[in-house]
Amino acid sequence: MTKGPMKSESDTRSKQMAEVLRLHLTEGKGIRAIAKRTKLHRKTVRKLLGLASGERKAEAAPRPSSILDPYQQEISKALDDCADIRAPAVLDRLRAMGYQGGITVVRDRLRLLRPRPKQEAFFTRSYGPGQILQVDWADFGFALPGCARRVSAFVAALAFSRYLYLEFVLSQAMGAFLRCMDRALHFFGGRTTVDVFDNMKTVVKERAANEVVFNPRFLEYAAARGFAAQVCPPRRPTGKPYVERPIGFVRTRFWPGRRFCDLFDLNVQGATWRDDIANNRIHDDTGKVPALVFKNEERGLLKPVPDRPFDTDDLESCGVSKTFRVRFDRNVYSVPWRLIGQSVLLRANDGEVGAFLGPKRVAVHNRSWEVGKSVLDLSHEQGLLEHKPRAAVGALPPELRGLGDTAAAYFKILAANGRSLRREIEHLVLLSELFGDSPTRTAVEEVMATGHVGAEYVEYVLRHKKALSPTHTPLRLGNEELDGIRLGEPDLSPYDVPRKTLDPGDPPPENS
C-alpha cells in the first residue's frame, strides 16, 4: 500500500530533474527561465541542479583575522580580573601593548566575550491598601551652588496607590532620617502595617549571615510610631520596586535641566512637581491616578500615628577645646569659655545646634550647612580677657585687685616669664584671703625688692619672716544691728574638771 505513492513521488522528482537538466544543458536556460517554464520555485531548480552535479553547499569562508586577535589573551585576563570592566579601561591596557585600533572594535569584542547575566524570573506581587510603605534614599551629588554637601532625596511610596512623598536634604544621618520619616507620615496622614527599607546604616546596624541586626534607636522610633520594619536583601533593588521606580521617575522627569538657588527653593519646586505631576499622572503599571486612588481607597485605611513624643534630634557628645569650641558635622561652634575641658551633649535639628551641660542648655546657634565654617557667639568670650593675664599684659586679675599697683607690676613681670599664671593667681588669692590684702601687698614688695618673683617667696615672708598667723575675715550680713552684736568669751572652766560618765542605770549623784 505504501510503495505506490513513494514510487510515484520518486518518479516525479526524476522527471523534474530530467526536464531541468535538458533546459539548462541543451537549451542553455538560466535558473529564472527554467523556473518559469517548469512552474517550479527557483530554489527548487537550484537544488535540482546541485544534486545533479553532485555539488555540496559551500562552507562559509573563514572569518578574516581581527586587529584584536594578538591581544586576545590580555582581554581575557582583564575580564577574569573584573567581569564588569569597561571598554575604555581595556583600551588603556591595550594601548600600553601597542594596540592602534579604536574603541569600537574593543566594545564589540567585549560584548561577545563578557558573560551575560542569567535572566531571573520575578513574581508579580500586589498589596492591599494601607499595608506597605517603601522608603529609600537617592543621591544627587553636589548640586547646590556654593555648597560642598551632597544633595539626597528622601523618597517614600505607598505600594497600593503609588502615592509619593519626596523631600531633598543635605544629610542622611539618623536625626535627618527620622525627621524625614515624621514629615512623610504627616504627609500621608497615617501609617501602614509594614515599612520596607534599604540596608541604610540608620536602619541596619549589621548583618550576620541572614540575620539582620537593627539600629536600636530606629527600633525605638518604629515602636513609637507603631509600624513593623522590614529590610530587603543587600544589592537587590527588586525587593522594593514601588520606591525604586519613583526614584527613576524623579531622575528622568524632575531633575534634568532643573535650576534652583538653595535647598529651600529645590524643595519648593520638588513639592510642586510631586503634587501636580507625579501624584496626578496616570501610572504606567496601574493605569490609575495615584492621588485619586489614595484619596478614595487607601487614605481611610491607614492607621493613625500614635501621639507619642520622640527625640529626632542629631545627638553627639563632644569635648570643649582650649579655644572653647566644639566640632559638629564638619563645622565648629563656640560655647562659653568657662566650659573648657568639659564634655557637652550637642543636639541639632534642621535649624539649630544646641550645647547641653546636663539638662541645662549652655549655648545655641543657627545650624550651618556649609563645611569648615566657624559659628561664633561673642558673648561666650565675656570675662575671658580678665582671666587671661597673658592676653592683656600688665592687667591685674580681678581676684587680686585689692593688692593695688604693686600686684599689677608683679604680674607684668610674671607675664614675661615661664611661670604658670593660673597657679600664681590661685596661690596669691589664697594668701590674701588668709593674711589680708595689706600684709600680702607688703610681702610682694619685699620679695620684688630682692629681685625675685614667685608666690612661694611671698608665703615665706608672711609665715616665717613676719611670723603672721592667718586671720579670718568677719562675716558681714549687711544689717547694722546684726553686724554690731558682740559676744563675750564663754567660761570654759567647767569643762576643765573631769567628770565621771554615768551609766543610765546608776543613781544620780547627791550634789546634782
RAZI-V271527 format. One record per residue. N is the residue number from 1. RES is the residue in three letters. SS is DSSP state (alpha for helix, beta for strand, coil for the rest). PSI is psi in radians with two decimals (NA if undefined). Layout:
# RAZI-V271527
N|RES|SS|PSI + N|RES|SS|PSI
This chain:
# RAZI-V271527
1|MET|coil|-0.61 + 2|THR|alpha|-0.26 + 3|LYS|alpha|-0.51 + 4|GLY|alpha|-0.98 + 5|PRO|alpha|-0.70 + 6|MET|alpha|-0.69 + 7|LYS|alpha|-0.64 + 8|SER|alpha|-0.72 + 9|GLU|alpha|-0.69 + 10|SER|alpha|-0.69 + 11|ASP|alpha|-0.71 + 12|THR|alpha|-0.77 + 13|ARG|alpha|-0.65 + 14|SER|alpha|-0.74 + 15|LYS|alpha|-0.71 + 16|GLN|alpha|-0.78 + 17|MET|alpha|-0.69 + 18|ALA|alpha|-0.75 + 19|GLU|alpha|-0.72 + 20|VAL|alpha|-0.75 + 21|LEU|alpha|-0.68 + 22|ARG|alpha|-0.80 + 23|LEU|alpha|-0.62 + 24|HIS|alpha|-0.76 + 25|LEU|alpha|-0.67 + 26|THR|alpha|-0.87 + 27|GLU|coil|-0.16 + 28|GLY|coil|0.45 + 29|LYS|coil|2.62 + 30|GLY|coil|3.09 + 31|ILE|alpha|-0.73 + 32|ARG|alpha|-0.77 + 33|ALA|alpha|-0.69 + 34|ILE|alpha|-0.74 + 35|ALA|alpha|-0.65 + 36|LYS|alpha|-0.69 + 37|ARG|alpha|-0.75 + 38|THR|alpha|-0.07 + 39|LYS|coil|0.48 + 40|LEU|coil|2.78 + 41|HIS|coil|2.60 + 42|ARG|alpha|-0.61 + 43|LYS|alpha|-0.63 + 44|THR|alpha|-0.71 + 45|VAL|alpha|-0.79 + 46|ARG|alpha|-0.66 + 47|LYS|alpha|-0.75 + 48|LEU|alpha|-0.69 + 49|LEU|alpha|-0.63 + 50|GLY|alpha|-0.71 + 51|LEU|alpha|-0.67 + 52|ALA|alpha|-0.64 + 53|SER|alpha|-0.14 + 54|GLY|coil|0.27 + 55|GLU|coil|2.58 + 56|ARG|coil|2.77 + 57|LYS|coil|2.22 + 58|ALA|coil|2.35 + 59|GLU|coil|2.64 + 60|ALA|coil|2.42 + 61|ALA|coil|2.48 + 62|PRO|coil|2.45 + 63|ARG|coil|2.28 + 64|PRO|coil|2.60 + 65|SER|coil|2.54 + 66|SER|coil|2.74 + 67|ILE|coil|-0.30 + 68|LEU|coil|-0.20 + 69|ASP|alpha|-0.72 + 70|PRO|alpha|-0.31 + 71|TYR|alpha|0.25 + 72|GLN|alpha|-0.69 + 73|GLN|alpha|-0.72 + 74|GLU|alpha|-0.67 + 75|ILE|alpha|-0.75 + 76|SER|alpha|-0.68 + 77|LYS|alpha|-0.70 + 78|ALA|alpha|-0.67 + 79|LEU|alpha|-0.59 + 80|ASP|alpha|-0.66 + 81|ASP|alpha|-0.70 + 82|CYS|coil|1.89 + 83|ALA|coil|-0.38 + 84|ASP|coil|0.22 + 85|ILE|coil|2.45 + 86|ARG|coil|2.79 + 87|ALA|alpha|-0.74 + 88|PRO|alpha|-0.63 + 89|ALA|alpha|-0.69 + 90|VAL|alpha|-0.69 + 91|LEU|alpha|-0.68 + 92|ASP|alpha|-0.71 + 93|ARG|alpha|-0.75 + 94|LEU|alpha|-0.57 + 95|ARG|alpha|-0.70 + 96|ALA|alpha|-0.32 + 97|MET|coil|0.06 + 98|GLY|coil|0.09 + 99|TYR|coil|2.31 + 100|GLN|coil|0.05 + 101|GLY|coil|-3.04 + 102|GLY|coil|3.12 + 103|ILE|alpha|-0.37 + 104|THR|alpha|-0.74 + 105|VAL|alpha|-0.66 + 106|VAL|alpha|-0.75 + 107|ARG|alpha|-0.76 + 108|ASP|alpha|-0.71 + 109|ARG|alpha|-0.73 + 110|LEU|alpha|-0.62 + 111|ARG|alpha|-0.58 + 112|LEU|alpha|-0.62 + 113|LEU|alpha|-0.50 + 114|ARG|coil|2.32 + 115|PRO|coil|2.32 + 116|ARG|coil|2.42 + 117|PRO|coil|2.52 + 118|LYS|coil|2.29 + 119|GLN|coil|2.40 + 120|GLU|coil|2.42 + 121|ALA|coil|2.51 + 122|PHE|coil|2.52 + 123|PHE|coil|2.57 + 124|THR|coil|1.96 + 125|ARG|coil|2.60 + 126|SER|coil|2.53 + 127|TYR|coil|2.60 + 128|GLY|coil|2.93 + 129|PRO|coil|2.36 + 130|GLY|coil|0.22 + 131|GLN|coil|-0.82 + 132|ILE|beta|2.35 + 133|LEU|beta|2.25 + 134|GLN|beta|2.39 + 135|VAL|beta|2.46 + 136|ASP|beta|2.86 + 137|TRP|beta|2.66 + 138|ALA|beta|2.30 + 139|ASP|beta|2.31 + 140|PHE|coil|0.26 + 141|GLY|coil|-2.87 + 142|PHE|coil|1.47 + 143|ALA|coil|-0.33 + 144|LEU|coil|2.32 + 145|PRO|coil|2.21 + 146|GLY|coil|0.19 + 147|CYS|coil|2.15 + 148|ALA|coil|0.68 + 149|ARG|coil|2.54 + 150|ARG|coil|2.49 + 151|VAL|coil|2.26 + 152|SER|beta|2.51 + 153|ALA|beta|2.18 + 154|PHE|beta|2.07 + 155|VAL|beta|2.27 + 156|ALA|beta|2.35 + 157|ALA|beta|2.41 + 158|LEU|beta|2.26 + 159|ALA|coil|-0.52 + 160|PHE|coil|-0.99 + 161|SER|coil|-0.28 + 162|ARG|coil|0.35 + 163|TYR|coil|2.38 + 164|LEU|beta|2.44 + 165|TYR|beta|2.37 + 166|LEU|beta|2.34 + 167|GLU|beta|2.45 + 168|PHE|beta|2.34 + 169|VAL|beta|3.01 + 170|LEU|coil|0.21 + 171|SER|coil|2.52 + 172|GLN|coil|0.32 + 173|ALA|coil|2.96 + 174|MET|alpha|-0.85 + 175|GLY|alpha|-0.81 + 176|ALA|alpha|-0.69 + 177|PHE|alpha|-0.79 + 178|LEU|alpha|-0.63 + 179|ARG|alpha|-0.65 + 180|CYS|alpha|-0.71 + 181|MET|alpha|-0.76 + 182|ASP|alpha|-0.76 + 183|ARG|alpha|-0.60 + 184|ALA|alpha|-0.77 + 185|LEU|alpha|-0.66 + 186|HIS|alpha|-0.65 + 187|PHE|alpha|-0.78 + 188|PHE|alpha|-0.39 + 189|GLY|coil|0.34 + 190|GLY|coil|-3.05 + 191|ARG|beta|2.72 + 192|THR|coil|3.07 + 193|THR|coil|-0.76 + 194|VAL|beta|2.41 + 195|ASP|beta|2.28 + 196|VAL|beta|2.30 + 197|PHE|beta|2.81 + 198|ASP|coil|3.12 + 199|ASN|coil|0.89 + 200|MET|coil|2.62 + 201|LYS|coil|-0.46 + 202|THR|coil|-0.25 + 203|VAL|coil|-0.83 + 204|VAL|beta|2.09 + 205|LYS|beta|-0.79 + 206|GLU|beta|2.89 + 207|ARG|beta|2.28 + 208|ALA|beta|1.84 + 209|ALA|coil|-2.10 + 210|ASN|coil|0.10 + 211|GLU|beta|2.37 + 212|VAL|beta|2.19 + 213|VAL|beta|1.92 + 214|PHE|beta|2.68 + 215|ASN|coil|2.19 + 216|PRO|alpha|-0.69 + 217|ARG|alpha|-0.62 + 218|PHE|alpha|-0.69 + 219|LEU|alpha|-0.67 + 220|GLU|alpha|-0.72 + 221|TYR|alpha|-0.78 + 222|ALA|alpha|-0.69 + 223|ALA|alpha|-0.67 + 224|ALA|alpha|-0.57 + 225|ARG|alpha|-0.20 + 226|GLY|coil|0.55 + 227|PHE|coil|2.69 + 228|ALA|beta|2.55 + 229|ALA|beta|2.44 + 230|GLN|beta|2.47 + 231|VAL|beta|2.32 + 232|CYS|coil|2.79 + 233|PRO|coil|2.65 + 234|PRO|coil|2.49 + 235|ARG|coil|0.61 + 236|ARG|coil|1.36 + 237|PRO|alpha|-0.32 + 238|THR|alpha|-0.21 + 239|GLY|alpha|-0.24 + 240|LYS|alpha|1.08 + 241|PRO|alpha|-0.45 + 242|TYR|alpha|-0.25 + 243|VAL|alpha|-0.45 + 244|GLU|alpha|-0.71 + 245|ARG|alpha|-0.74 + 246|PRO|alpha|-0.59 + 247|ILE|alpha|-0.77 + 248|GLY|alpha|-0.61 + 249|PHE|alpha|-0.68 + 250|VAL|alpha|-0.73 + 251|ARG|alpha|-0.62 + 252|THR|alpha|-0.46 + 253|ARG|alpha|-0.62 + 254|PHE|alpha|-0.78 + 255|TRP|alpha|-0.72 + 256|PRO|coil|2.22 + 257|GLY|coil|0.14 + 258|ARG|coil|2.41 + 259|ARG|coil|2.35 + 260|PHE|coil|2.72 + 261|CYS|coil|-0.48 + 262|ASP|coil|-3.10 + 263|LEU|alpha|-0.67 + 264|PHE|alpha|-0.78 + 265|ASP|alpha|-0.71 + 266|LEU|alpha|-0.74 + 267|ASN|alpha|-0.58 + 268|VAL|alpha|-0.81 + 269|GLN|alpha|-0.69 + 270|GLY|alpha|-0.74 + 271|ALA|alpha|-0.68 + 272|THR|alpha|-0.80 + 273|TRP|alpha|-0.72 + 274|ARG|alpha|-0.83 + 275|ASP|alpha|-0.63 + 276|ASP|alpha|-0.55 + 277|ILE|alpha|-1.09 + 278|ALA|alpha|-0.80 + 279|ASN|coil|-0.13 + 280|ASN|coil|0.01 + 281|ARG|coil|2.84 + 282|ILE|beta|2.04 + 283|HIS|coil|2.42 + 284|ASP|coil|-0.63 + 285|ASP|coil|-0.79 + 286|THR|coil|-0.39 + 287|GLY|coil|0.23 + 288|LYS|coil|2.90 + 289|VAL|beta|2.10 + 290|PRO|alpha|-0.69 + 291|ALA|alpha|-0.67 + 292|LEU|alpha|-0.71 + 293|VAL|alpha|-0.72 + 294|PHE|alpha|-0.78 + 295|LYS|alpha|-0.74 + 296|ASN|alpha|-0.41 + 297|GLU|alpha|-0.52 + 298|GLU|alpha|-0.66 + 299|ARG|alpha|-0.72 + 300|GLY|alpha|-0.28 + 301|LEU|alpha|-0.04 + 302|LEU|coil|2.49 + 303|LYS|beta|2.55 + 304|PRO|coil|2.54 + 305|VAL|coil|2.21 + 306|PRO|coil|2.41 + 307|ASP|coil|1.15 + 308|ARG|coil|2.27 + 309|PRO|coil|2.47 + 310|PHE|coil|2.38 + 311|ASP|coil|1.89 + 312|THR|coil|0.27 + 313|ASP|coil|2.68 + 314|ASP|beta|2.25 + 315|LEU|beta|2.36 + 316|GLU|beta|2.25 + 317|SER|beta|2.48 + 318|CYS|beta|2.50 + 319|GLY|beta|2.56 + 320|VAL|coil|2.21 + 321|SER|coil|3.04 + 322|LYS|coil|-0.36 + 323|THR|coil|0.37 + 324|PHE|coil|0.93 + 325|ARG|beta|2.65 + 326|VAL|beta|2.53 + 327|ARG|beta|2.25 + 328|PHE|beta|2.22 + 329|ASP|coil|0.87 + 330|ARG|coil|0.31 + 331|ASN|beta|2.96 + 332|VAL|beta|2.36 + 333|TYR|beta|2.54 + 334|SER|beta|2.68 + 335|VAL|coil|2.90 + 336|PRO|coil|2.44 + 337|TRP|alpha|-0.41 + 338|ARG|alpha|-0.23 + 339|LEU|alpha|0.20 + 340|ILE|coil|2.28 + 341|GLY|coil|-0.16 + 342|GLN|coil|2.81 + 343|SER|beta|2.18 + 344|VAL|beta|2.74 + 345|LEU|beta|2.18 + 346|LEU|beta|2.27 + 347|ARG|beta|2.29 + 348|ALA|beta|2.44 + 349|ASN|coil|-2.78 + 350|ASP|coil|-0.35 + 351|GLY|coil|-0.40 + 352|GLU|beta|2.70 + 353|VAL|beta|2.12 + 354|GLY|beta|2.53 + 355|ALA|beta|2.28 + 356|PHE|beta|2.32 + 357|LEU|beta|1.74 + 358|GLY|coil|-2.37 + 359|PRO|coil|-0.10 + 360|LYS|beta|2.28 + 361|ARG|beta|2.09 + 362|VAL|beta|-0.22 + 363|ALA|beta|2.63 + 364|VAL|beta|2.42 + 365|HIS|beta|2.71 + 366|ASN|beta|2.32 + 367|ARG|coil|2.33 + 368|SER|coil|2.28 + 369|TRP|coil|0.31 + 370|GLU|coil|-2.99 + 371|VAL|coil|2.29 + 372|GLY|coil|0.41 + 373|LYS|coil|2.52 + 374|SER|beta|2.09 + 375|VAL|beta|2.00 + 376|LEU|coil|2.65 + 377|ASP|coil|2.00 + 378|LEU|alpha|-0.43 + 379|SER|alpha|-0.33 + 380|HIS|alpha|-0.21 + 381|GLU|alpha|-0.09 + 382|GLN|coil|2.28 + 383|GLY|coil|-0.19 + 384|LEU|coil|-0.70 + 385|LEU|alpha|-0.63 + 386|GLU|alpha|-0.46 + 387|HIS|alpha|0.15 + 388|LYS|coil|1.47 + 389|PRO|alpha|-0.56 + 390|ARG|alpha|-0.42 + 391|ALA|alpha|-0.40 + 392|ALA|coil|1.59 + 393|VAL|coil|2.28 + 394|GLY|coil|-0.21 + 395|ALA|coil|2.35 + 396|LEU|coil|2.31 + 397|PRO|coil|2.52 + 398|PRO|alpha|-0.47 + 399|GLU|alpha|-0.35 + 400|LEU|alpha|0.37 + 401|ARG|alpha|-0.34 + 402|GLY|alpha|-0.25 + 403|LEU|alpha|-0.14 + 404|GLY|alpha|-2.68 + 405|ASP|alpha|-0.49 + 406|THR|alpha|-0.80 + 407|ALA|alpha|-0.57 + 408|ALA|alpha|-0.78 + 409|ALA|alpha|-0.66 + 410|TYR|alpha|-0.81 + 411|PHE|alpha|-0.43 + 412|LYS|alpha|-0.67 + 413|ILE|alpha|-0.72 + 414|LEU|alpha|-0.67 + 415|ALA|alpha|-0.36 + 416|ALA|coil|-0.01 + 417|ASN|coil|-3.14 + 418|GLY|coil|0.15 + 419|ARG|coil|2.71 + 420|SER|coil|1.98 + 421|LEU|alpha|-0.64 + 422|ARG|alpha|-0.79 + 423|ARG|alpha|-0.67 + 424|GLU|alpha|-0.74 + 425|ILE|alpha|-0.81 + 426|GLU|alpha|-0.73 + 427|HIS|alpha|-0.81 + 428|LEU|alpha|-0.60 + 429|VAL|alpha|-0.72 + 430|LEU|alpha|-0.78 + 431|LEU|alpha|-0.72 + 432|SER|alpha|-0.55 + 433|GLU|alpha|-0.65 + 434|LEU|alpha|-0.72 + 435|PHE|alpha|-0.17 + 436|GLY|coil|2.77 + 437|ASP|alpha|-0.78 + 438|SER|alpha|-0.89 + 439|PRO|alpha|-0.66 + 440|THR|alpha|-0.74 + 441|ARG|alpha|-0.75 + 442|THR|alpha|-0.70 + 443|ALA|alpha|-0.66 + 444|VAL|alpha|-0.74 + 445|GLU|alpha|-0.70 + 446|GLU|alpha|-0.69 + 447|VAL|alpha|-0.74 + 448|MET|alpha|-0.54 + 449|ALA|alpha|-0.44 + 450|THR|coil|-0.05 + 451|GLY|coil|0.27 + 452|HIS|coil|2.83 + 453|VAL|coil|2.60 + 454|GLY|coil|2.32 + 455|ALA|alpha|-0.47 + 456|GLU|alpha|-0.56 + 457|TYR|alpha|-0.71 + 458|VAL|alpha|-0.75 + 459|GLU|alpha|-0.63 + 460|TYR|alpha|-0.75 + 461|VAL|alpha|-0.77 + 462|LEU|alpha|-0.79 + 463|ARG|alpha|-0.65 + 464|HIS|alpha|-0.85 + 465|LYS|alpha|-0.74 + 466|LYS|coil|-0.22 + 467|ALA|coil|0.75 + 468|LEU|coil|2.63 + 469|SER|coil|2.57 + 470|PRO|coil|2.43 + 471|THR|coil|2.63 + 472|HIS|coil|2.20 + 473|THR|coil|2.22 + 474|PRO|coil|2.57 + 475|LEU|coil|2.27 + 476|ARG|coil|2.21 + 477|LEU|coil|-0.18 + 478|GLY|coil|0.09 + 479|ASN|coil|2.14 + 480|GLU|alpha|-0.72 + 481|GLU|alpha|-0.77 + 482|LEU|alpha|-0.68 + 483|ASP|alpha|-0.37 + 484|GLY|coil|-0.04 + 485|ILE|coil|2.27 + 486|ARG|coil|2.22 + 487|LEU|coil|2.37 + 488|GLY|coil|2.90 + 489|GLU|coil|2.31 + 490|PRO|coil|2.64 + 491|ASP|coil|1.96 + 492|LEU|coil|0.10 + 493|SER|alpha|-0.62 + 494|PRO|alpha|-0.41 + 495|TYR|alpha|-0.15 + 496|ASP|coil|-0.44 + 497|VAL|coil|2.17 + 498|PRO|coil|2.43 + 499|ARG|coil|2.52 + 500|LYS|coil|2.38 + 501|THR|coil|2.13 + 502|LEU|coil|2.46 + 503|ASP|coil|2.44 + 504|PRO|coil|-0.38 + 505|GLY|coil|-0.18 + 506|ASP|coil|2.61 + 507|PRO|coil|2.64 + 508|PRO|coil|2.63 + 509|PRO|coil|2.77 + 510|GLU|coil|-0.61 + 511|ASN|coil|0.08 + 512|SER|coil|NA
